[in-house]
Amino acid sequence: MNQRQKQIVSLTETAGEITIKELALKLGVSEMTIHRDLDILQEERYVYKKRGAVVFIESEDRDTSDFYTEEKRAIGRKAVELIPDGASIIFDNSTTALECARFINPEGKYTFYTTNLETAKILTSYTKSILYCSGGYYFPDSRGFVGSQAEAFMASVKADVCFIGASGITTDGITTPYPMHTPLQKAIIASSKTKILVCDHSKFGKRAIEKICDLQDIDTIVTDIGLSNDVYDEYSKHVKIIKAE
């Protein structure tokens, strides 16, 4: 965490909730810069971004806070409908991909690949399927593995489908605030025949620091019904979008 991000956490903690405009004025930087810092701080569970403002997360709740939980569950339930029988499937380190793992047909016979420890725990319950897990450096914030070993593992895989998440989605592409996740996400996408982005509506129109891929590299986005019709119409020009109810 850099000095400016520490100041953001301190100001947000003192206020409880503060506008992004006010943060930009206090710190003498652009609102875009504040948004980039907040993407990182939200991933690390220090703050929660909402429309035009940011809310501080109490430290005792930081490890368990999960925003848009119901939306993510609906997305996971809907996304698994896209899996062919007997498919090989990659799940990345995102919390929404983890929700997809919860709704797999227990009677199906699949081959699973994942870099995420929590997702792997869920997938072990599907006794008729096969599970492979990557090694690598364990990154506590995403509860998953990253680094060269995880990247090499994913590069060796040839899967039918992947479920990936993102911190930001614009018409220019899919982004993440973590540089260490970028090569891993690229390897997952390159190793998958069908690429499915699973993310809640709050990620649309946001841009994090690291670009993972172009929007056109994704086959389908599964999101929730909170996505406005205007945004749906704009992004549907570039990629197929399914809303989960």
N, C-alpha and C positions, 0 to 999 in steps of 0.2 A: 504494500500500500504506500503510495507516494504522499508527500506532504500535503498537497491539495486535497487528496482523498481523505486524509486524516481530518483536515479542516471541515470538509463536508460532513463527515460523521459527527464531529463535535457540534457543529451548528445545528444539524438535524436532531441530535440527541437533546440539545438544550431546548429547541422549539417544539419537539415532538412531531411536528409537521411543518414543512416550509416549501414555498414555491420555488420552482427551478429558476424563474426570473430573479428572485431575491438572492438565491445562491450565486448566480452569475454576477450580479451587481456587487455583492459583498466580496467576492473573490477576484473581481476584475478580469473575468474571462468570458468567452462566448457561451451561450446556452448550449450550443452543440458540444463544447468541451465538457460542460457539466453533465450532459446526457451520456457521454462516453464514460466518464468516471462513475456515474450512477449505474450503468450497465454492469460494470465490474463489481461495485459494492452490493448490487442486488444479487448477483450470482454468489457472492460471499455471505449473503444474508445479513448484512448490516442495515440495509434500508429496503423499502418497498416503494417502487415508482407507481404513481397513479397519474391521472390526467393533469398535467401542469404542475405537479407537486411531488414531494417525496416524504415518506413516513419512516420514522426510526423504528427498528425492531429491537425490543428489549433483549439483552444478551442471553437470558435464560431460555428464550424462545428461539434463538438463532439457529440451532441445529435441527429443530423440528418444524420450523415454519415452512409452509408450502402453499404458494398462492395459486388460485384457480384450480383447486383440487378437484372439485366436481366436474369442471370443464375438461380437465385432463383425463378423468375417468371415462367421460363420455367419448372423448377422442380415441382413447385406447380401445374401448368396446367397438367403436365403428371401424377403426383402422384394421383390426384383425380380420374383418370381413373380406379384405382385399387379398388375403393370403391363399394361394392355391394349395390344394391337398398335397401333402408330402413335400412342401417347399423347404428350402434352406433359407434361414432368416438371420440377419445381423441386427442386433440391438446396440445402439451407442450408449453413451454415458448420461443421456438426458433423462429427466424425471418423467417426461411424457412417453418416451420409449419404454420406460419401466412399466408404465400403466398399460401399454400394449401387451407386455408379457403376462399381466394378470388375467387377460381375457382369452388366451389361447385355448383352442378346443383340446380338452384333456385326453380325448380319444384319438386325436390326430397323431400321425407319425412324422415328425419334423426333424430337421437338423438345425440346432441353434448355435450362434456365435455371439459372444458379447465381450465387451471390455469392462463391464460394470459389475461390481460385487453384489449390489442389492438385486439387480436383475438376475444374476446367476443364481442367487438363492431361490428366487421365485421359480426359475426354469427347472430347477432340480426336482420339482414336484411332478413334472410331466414325464412319468416313467416310461412311456412308450416312445419318447423322442430321445435324440442324442444331443448332448451339450458339450461345446468347446469354449474354453475361456482363455483370454490372452493373459500374458504376464505383463511386466512393465512396472513403472513407478506408480505407486498408489497415490492418487490426488484426492485428499479428504473432502474438498468442497463438492466434487461431483461423485464421490464414493466409487470412483472407477480408476482404471489404469490408463496411463498415457506414456509417451516417450517412444524411443526407437523400437523397443521390443514389441510393444502393442501395435505399432505401425507395421512392422514386418509380419506380425501374425495376420493382420487384416489384409495385407497385400497378398498373402498366400491363399486367401479364401476366394472362392467363386460362389456367390450366393444368388438365389432367385430374387430376394427382397431385402431391403434394409429399412429400418425405422430410425430416423435421425431427428434430433431437435435442433433448435437455433435460438439465439438471444435476440436476433434482429432479422427482419425480412423487409426488403424494399424491392422495387422493380429492377434494381441494379444487382441484387443478389442476396445470398444468405450469409449472415455474419455471426461471429462469436467474440466475446471479450478476451478469450484466453489464447495467446499465441501457441501454447503447447497442444491445444486441441485441433488446430488447423490442419497439420499434416495427417493426423489420425482420421479426421472427418473426410479428408480428401481420399485417403486410402479406402475407407469404408464405401464411399460413393463409387470409386473406381472398381471395387470388387463386387458390385451389386448390379444385377440386370434391371431391376425395378427399384427406383428410389422414391421413398415415401417420407415426406416431411410431416412430422406430427407436432403441432404447436397451438397454444391458445391464441385467441384473437389479439391479446395485448402486444404480441411480438410484431404485428404488421405496422409498417411505417417507421420502425426503429432500426437504427444502424449501430452495430458494435464495431470494435476496432479491426478485427481480422475477418477478411472475406473467405468463406469456405468454397462457394461455387456460385455460378450464375443461376438465376431463377429457372431458366430453361433447362438446366441440368437435372431438375427435379421432375418426376413424372406426375406426382399427385401430392397435394397438401391436404391433410385432414385437420380441420380446426373445429371450433365450437360455434354455436349459434349467436354468440356475442359479436361476431364479425358483422359490421354494418353492410348493407346492400351496396353502398357506394364503393367501399373498399373491395368487396367481393367482385363487383363488376370490373374494377380497375385491374385487379390481379388475375382475374380469369382470362384476360387477354393473353397472358403469358404461360399459365399453367392451370391444370385441372384442380379445382378446389371442391372438397366435400365438407359440408357442415354436419357435425354430429349433434344430435339433440339429446 
